[in-house]
């Protein structure tokens, strides 16, 4: 699932997404986010690589820790 959050307006929207590198890359290119926040999970390696390729800041979060 994607969640797009606009820090200027505090508005957000969500969308369901397949865990597919090509699809994820097209979404990132079309939305051009300032940063990407992702749960620490199986695909995190290629997601991190993709964000690096697109020069996007990435934040990896653990769902097992309280912040």
C-alpha positions in Angstrom: 0.0 0.0 0.0 1.2 3.5 -0.8 0.4 6.5 1.3 1.1 9.9 -0.2 1.4 12.7 2.4 1.7 16.4 1.4 3.6 18.2 4.2 2.4 21.6 2.9 -1.3 20.9 3.1 -1.4 18.0 5.6 -3.5 16.0 3.1 -2.9 12.4 2.2 -4.2 9.7 -0.1 -3.6 6.0 -0.3 -3.4 3.4 -3.1 -3.0 -0.4 -3.2 0.1 -1.6 -5.0 1.7 -4.8 -6.2 5.2 -5.5 -4.8 6.8 -5.2 -8.2 9.9 -3.2 -8.9 8.8 -1.8 -12.3 5.4 -0.7 -10.9 7.0 0.9 -7.8 9.5 2.7 -10.0 6.7 4.1 -12.2 4.8 5.3 -9.2 7.8 7.0 -7.7 8.7 8.7 -11.0 5.1 10.0 -11.5 4.7 11.3 -7.9 8.2 12.6 -7.4 8.2 12.4 -3.6 10.6 14.2 -1.3 11.3 11.0 0.6 10.1 7.4 0.9 9.3 5.7 4.2 9.1 1.9 4.0 8.6 -0.9 6.5 11.7 -3.1 7.1 10.6 -6.2 5.1 11.7 -8.6 2.4 11.8 -6.2 -0.6 13.7 -3.5 1.3 16.9 -4.3 -0.5 15.7 -3.5 -4.0 13.4 -0.7 -2.7 16.5 1.0 -1.2 18.5 0.4 -4.4 15.7 1.9 -6.4 15.4 5.0 -4.2 19.2 5.4 -4.5 19.0 5.2 -8.3 16.2 7.9 -8.3 18.1 10.1 -5.7 15.3 9.8 -3.2 15.7 9.9 0.6 14.6 6.7 2.1 13.6 6.0 5.8 13.3 2.4 6.9 11.0 1.8 9.9 10.6 -1.2 12.1 7.1 -2.2 13.1 8.5 -3.8 16.2 9.6 -0.6 17.9 7.6 2.2 19.5 8.9 5.7 18.6 
